Amino acid sequence: MGHFTYSDGVAVWKLVFYSPALLISAFVAARHGFAKSSGWIFLTIFCIVRIVGSAAELVLVSNPTSHDASTTALICSVLGLSPLLLSSLGLLSRSFYSIIKQPWNMVFSFVVLRIVQTPAAVGLILCIVGATSANTPAQIYNEDTVKAGVILFTVVFILLCILTGGAALGCRSTGKGEKPLMLAVAFALPFILVRIIYVLIATFGHNADFLIGNESASAVTIDLFMETLEECAVVVIYLATGLKLQSVPTGEDDTLGGKLMYRFGRGDFGGGKLGLLSLGAAVIGGKKNNPQKTSQV
């Protein structure tokens, strides 16, 4: 039986925060689309990762020798950046779709976004490989695959900043676009930047206070203010925006069929079961909001 530490207290906070956040994010994803291009599904995945990782950390309190719990906690600890970046890219994609004229908005949604998403997904895979290959938590950031993954995350963040600037210019010049989405990503960027700086220092700075598994008070405090709270802030910003935002911007075709076609164009209905789930949720929501117009579809 281990003893309850400062680090375990942070894990409890994550469970308390991300449990309701998971439910809210699932509701927002159902409202706006489960497809990868819409971004909301990645926020749900992120909440799941943080819940699983925190639960694994708390298992180690009562069973410090549990190899499965230790491995799970380690893998989850390095998976935070990818879903946050992918979620941000998805939100920007929806904003760009309403700014760029047809058919180029569909090209952006289905092609350009996926090109930027690719290095984030590759970085995620590399970090998982590195986390499972390391012999101890302190050695995770010494793995070449993890270093490569962190570099890819940094590149994606730079591209995200460029795209956000482009969306801001588009909103000002055309007066179109779903401005709350662009603003949400813009407000989230400083928090994501701190998160990027944290992982860069941990990977290339050789500072013991940034090593995974270091449970000293200084290390846990740095982790709390440069990782945990930053991620929580991004989740709050995105969930608040998703709850307030309409699934289709005001002024578009108000019929159910028109709204579905608009969402299909920006990529909210992808392939596979998640795409069908998104479509089903959109149809149900559309019928509730347009009961008098469903006969026109």
C-alpha positions as CSV (number, residue, x, y, z in Angstrom):
1,M,0.0,0.0,0.0
2,G,1.5,3.3,-1.1
3,H,0.8,6.7,0.5
4,F,-1.3,9.5,-1.0
5,T,1.0,12.2,-2.5
6,Y,0.7,15.7,-4.0
7,S,0.8,14.0,-7.5
8,D,-2.1,11.8,-6.5
9,G,-4.1,14.9,-5.5
10,V,-3.6,16.3,-9.0
11,A,-4.8,13.0,-10.4
12,V,-8.0,13.2,-8.3
13,W,-8.5,16.8,-9.6
14,K,-8.3,15.5,-13.2
15,L,-10.9,12.8,-12.5
16,V,-13.2,15.4,-10.9
17,F,-12.8,17.8,-13.9
18,Y,-12.7,15.4,-16.8
19,S,-15.6,13.1,-15.8
20,P,-18.3,15.8,-16.4
21,A,-16.2,17.3,-19.3
22,L,-16.4,13.9,-21.0
23,L,-20.2,13.9,-20.8
24,I,-20.4,17.5,-22.1
25,S,-17.9,16.8,-24.9
26,A,-19.9,13.8,-26.0
27,F,-23.1,15.9,-26.1
28,V,-21.3,18.7,-28.1
29,A,-19.8,16.1,-30.5
30,A,-23.3,14.6,-31.1
31,R,-24.6,18.1,-31.8
32,H,-21.8,19.2,-34.2
33,G,-20.5,16.0,-35.6
34,F,-18.4,13.0,-34.6
35,A,-16.3,13.0,-37.8
36,K,-12.6,13.8,-37.5
37,S,-12.8,16.9,-39.6
38,S,-15.3,18.5,-37.2
39,G,-12.8,18.3,-34.3
40,W,-15.2,17.6,-31.5
41,I,-14.5,13.9,-31.3
42,F,-10.9,14.6,-30.5
43,L,-12.0,16.6,-27.4
44,T,-14.0,13.6,-26.3
45,I,-11.0,11.3,-26.8
46,F,-8.8,13.7,-24.9
47,C,-11.1,13.6,-21.9
48,I,-11.1,9.8,-22.0
49,V,-7.3,9.7,-22.1
50,R,-7.0,12.0,-19.1
51,I,-9.6,10.0,-17.1
52,V,-7.9,6.7,-17.9
53,G,-4.5,8.0,-17.1
54,S,-5.6,9.6,-13.7
55,A,-7.4,6.4,-12.7
56,A,-4.2,4.4,-13.5
57,E,-2.2,6.8,-11.3
58,L,-4.6,6.3,-8.4
59,V,-4.4,2.5,-8.8
60,L,-0.7,2.8,-8.1
61,V,-1.5,4.3,-4.7
62,S,-2.9,0.9,-3.5
63,N,-0.8,-1.2,-5.8
64,P,2.5,0.5,-6.5
65,T,3.9,-2.6,-8.3
66,S,1.1,-2.9,-10.9
67,H,2.9,-3.0,-14.2
68,D,-0.4,-2.5,-16.2
69,A,-1.4,0.6,-14.3
70,S,2.1,2.0,-14.6
71,T,2.3,1.4,-18.3
72,T,-1.2,2.9,-18.8
73,A,-0.3,6.0,-16.8
74,L,2.9,6.5,-18.8
75,I,1.2,6.2,-22.2
76,C,-1.6,8.5,-21.3
77,S,0.9,11.1,-19.9
78,V,2.3,11.6,-23.4
79,L,-0.9,11.6,-25.4
80,G,-2.3,15.0,-24.5
81,L,-1.0,17.3,-27.3
82,S,-2.2,15.3,-30.3
83,P,-6.0,15.3,-29.6
84,L,-5.9,19.0,-28.5
85,L,-4.1,20.0,-31.7
86,L,-6.5,17.8,-33.8
87,S,-9.5,19.3,-32.1
88,S,-8.2,22.8,-32.8
89,L,-7.6,22.0,-36.4
90,G,-11.2,20.6,-36.7
91,L,-12.7,23.8,-35.3
92,L,-10.7,25.9,-37.7
93,S,-11.8,23.8,-40.6
94,R,-15.4,24.6,-39.9
95,S,-14.6,28.3,-39.6
96,F,-12.7,28.2,-43.0
97,Y,-15.6,26.4,-44.6
98,S,-17.9,29.3,-44.0
99,I,-15.2,31.8,-45.2
100,I,-14.0,30.2,-48.4
101,K,-16.3,30.1,-51.4
102,Q,-17.5,26.9,-53.0
103,P,-16.1,24.5,-54.1
104,W,-12.8,25.5,-52.5
105,N,-14.3,25.3,-49.0
106,M,-14.9,21.6,-49.5
107,V,-11.4,21.1,-50.8
108,F,-10.0,22.7,-47.7
109,S,-12.3,20.6,-45.4
110,F,-11.4,17.3,-47.0
111,V,-7.8,17.8,-48.3
112,V,-5.9,20.7,-46.6
113,L,-7.0,19.9,-43.1
114,R,-6.1,16.3,-43.5
115,I,-2.6,17.2,-44.7
116,V,-2.1,19.2,-41.5
117,Q,-3.7,16.5,-39.4
118,T,-1.3,13.8,-40.6
119,P,1.9,15.0,-38.7
120,A,-0.2,15.3,-35.5
121,A,-1.4,11.7,-36.0
122,V,2.1,10.4,-36.8
123,G,3.5,12.3,-33.7
124,L,0.9,10.5,-31.6
125,I,2.0,7.1,-32.9
126,L,5.7,7.9,-32.3
127,C,5.0,9.0,-28.8
128,I,3.1,5.8,-28.0
129,V,6.0,3.7,-29.4
130,G,8.5,5.7,-27.4
131,A,6.4,5.4,-24.2
132,T,6.1,1.6,-24.5
133,S,9.8,1.3,-25.3
134,A,11.2,3.2,-22.4
135,N,12.4,1.2,-19.4
136,T,11.5,3.9,-16.9
137,P,9.4,7.0,-16.8
138,A,12.5,9.2,-16.7
139,Q,13.7,7.8,-20.0
140,I,10.6,8.5,-22.0
141,Y,11.8,11.8,-23.4
142,N,15.1,10.3,-24.2
143,E,13.5,8.0,-26.8
144,D,14.2,9.1,-30.4
145,T,10.6,8.4,-31.4
146,V,9.3,10.6,-28.7
147,K,11.6,13.4,-29.7
148,A,10.5,13.1,-33.3
149,G,6.8,13.1,-32.1
150,V,7.4,16.3,-30.1
151,I,9.0,18.0,-33.1
152,L,6.0,17.1,-35.2
153,F,3.6,18.5,-32.6
154,T,5.6,21.8,-32.6
155,V,5.3,21.9,-36.4
156,V,1.5,21.4,-36.2
157,F,1.2,24.1,-33.6
158,I,3.0,26.6,-35.9
159,L,0.7,25.6,-38.8
160,L,-2.2,26.0,-36.4
161,C,-1.1,29.6,-35.6
162,I,-0.8,30.4,-39.3
163,L,-4.3,29.0,-40.0
164,T,-5.8,30.9,-37.1
165,G,-4.2,34.1,-38.5
166,G,-5.7,33.3,-41.9
167,A,-9.1,32.7,-40.4
168,A,-8.9,36.0,-38.5
169,L,-8.1,37.9,-41.8
170,G,-10.9,36.1,-43.6
171,C,-13.5,37.0,-40.9
172,R,-12.5,40.7,-41.1
173,S,-12.3,41.0,-44.8
174,T,-15.4,39.0,-45.8
175,G,-17.6,39.5,-42.8
176,K,-18.4,35.8,-43.0
177,G,-17.4,32.7,-41.0
178,E,-18.3,31.3,-37.7
179,K,-16.3,33.8,-35.7
180,P,-16.8,32.1,-32.3
181,L,-14.8,29.1,-33.5
182,M,-11.9,31.2,-34.7
183,L,-12.0,33.2,-31.4
184,A,-12.0,30.0,-29.4
185,V,-8.9,28.6,-31.1
186,A,-7.2,32.0,-30.8
187,F,-7.9,32.2,-27.0
188,A,-6.7,28.6,-26.6
189,L,-3.4,29.1,-28.5
190,P,-1.5,30.7,-25.6
191,F,-2.5,27.8,-23.3
192,I,-1.4,25.3,-26.0
193,L,1.8,27.2,-26.4
194,V,2.7,26.8,-22.7
195,R,1.9,23.1,-23.1
196,I,4.3,23.0,-26.1
197,I,7.0,24.8,-24.2
198,Y,6.6,22.3,-21.3
199,V,7.1,19.3,-23.5
200,L,10.0,20.9,-25.4
201,I,11.8,21.6,-22.2
202,A,11.1,18.0,-20.9
203,T,12.4,16.6,-24.2
204,F,15.4,18.7,-24.9
205,G,16.1,20.7,-21.7
206,H,17.5,18.0,-19.5
207,N,15.8,19.5,-16.5
208,A,14.9,16.9,-13.8
209,D,11.8,18.8,-12.7
210,F,10.2,18.1,-16.1
211,L,10.8,14.4,-16.2
212,I,7.8,12.1,-16.1
213,G,7.6,10.2,-12.8
214,N,9.3,12.9,-10.8
215,E,7.0,13.4,-7.8
216,S,9.0,16.2,-6.1
217,A,6.9,19.2,-5.1
218,S,8.6,21.4,-7.6
219,A,8.1,19.0,-10.5
220,V,4.4,18.4,-9.7
221,T,3.8,22.1,-9.4
222,I,5.4,22.8,-12.7
223,D,3.3,20.0,-14.3
224,L,0.2,21.4,-12.7
225,F,0.7,25.0,-14.0
226,M,2.3,24.2,-17.4
227,E,0.3,21.1,-18.4
228,T,-2.7,20.2,-16.3
229,L,-4.3,23.7,-15.9
230,E,-3.4,24.7,-19.5
231,E,-5.2,21.6,-20.8
232,C,-8.2,22.3,-18.6
233,A,-8.4,25.9,-19.9
234,V,-8.5,24.7,-23.5
235,V,-11.2,22.2,-22.8
236,V,-13.4,24.8,-21.0
237,I,-12.9,27.2,-23.9
238,Y,-13.9,24.7,-26.6
239,L,-16.8,23.2,-24.6
240,A,-18.3,26.6,-23.8
241,T,-18.0,27.5,-27.5
242,G,-19.6,24.2,-28.6
243,L,-22.5,24.6,-26.2
244,K,-23.3,28.1,-27.5
245,L,-22.7,27.6,-31.2
246,Q,-25.4,26.5,-33.7
247,S,-24.6,23.3,-35.6
248,V,-25.2,25.3,-38.8
249,P,-24.6,29.1,-38.9
250,T,-27.6,31.4,-39.1
251,G,-28.5,32.5,-42.6
252,E,-27.9,29.1,-44.3
253,D,-30.7,27.1,-45.9
254,D,-33.1,26.6,-43.0
255,T,-34.6,23.3,-44.2
256,L,-33.4,20.0,-42.7
257,G,-32.0,18.9,-46.1
258,G,-30.1,22.2,-46.6
259,K,-28.5,22.0,-43.1
260,L,-27.5,18.4,-43.7
261,M,-25.9,19.3,-47.0
262,Y,-24.0,22.2,-45.4
263,R,-22.6,19.9,-42.7
264,F,-21.7,17.3,-45.2
265,G,-19.8,19.8,-47.2
266,R,-17.6,20.8,-44.3
267,G,-16.9,17.2,-43.5
268,D,-19.1,16.6,-40.4
269,F,-20.3,13.3,-41.9
270,G,-17.2,11.1,-42.5
271,G,-17.0,7.4,-43.3
272,G,-17.6,4.5,-41.0
273,K,-19.7,4.1,-37.9
274,L,-18.9,7.5,-36.5
275,G,-20.0,9.2,-39.7
276,L,-23.3,7.4,-39.6
277,L,-23.6,8.3,-35.9
278,S,-23.1,12.0,-36.8
279,L,-25.6,11.8,-39.5
280,G,-28.2,10.2,-37.3
281,A,-27.7,12.7,-34.5
282,A,-27.9,15.6,-37.1
283,V,-31.2,14.2,-38.5
284,I,-32.7,13.8,-35.0
285,G,-31.6,17.2,-34.0
286,G,-32.8,18.8,-37.2
287,K,-36.3,17.3,-36.9
288,K,-36.6,18.6,-33.4
289,N,-35.6,22.1,-34.5
290,N,-37.6,22.1,-37.8
291,P,-40.7,20.0,-37.2
292,Q,-42.7,22.1,-39.6
293,K,-40.2,21.8,-42.4
294,T,-39.3,18.1,-42.4
295,S,-41.8,17.4,-45.1
296,Q,-39.8,19.5,-47.5
297,V,-36.8,17.2,-47.3
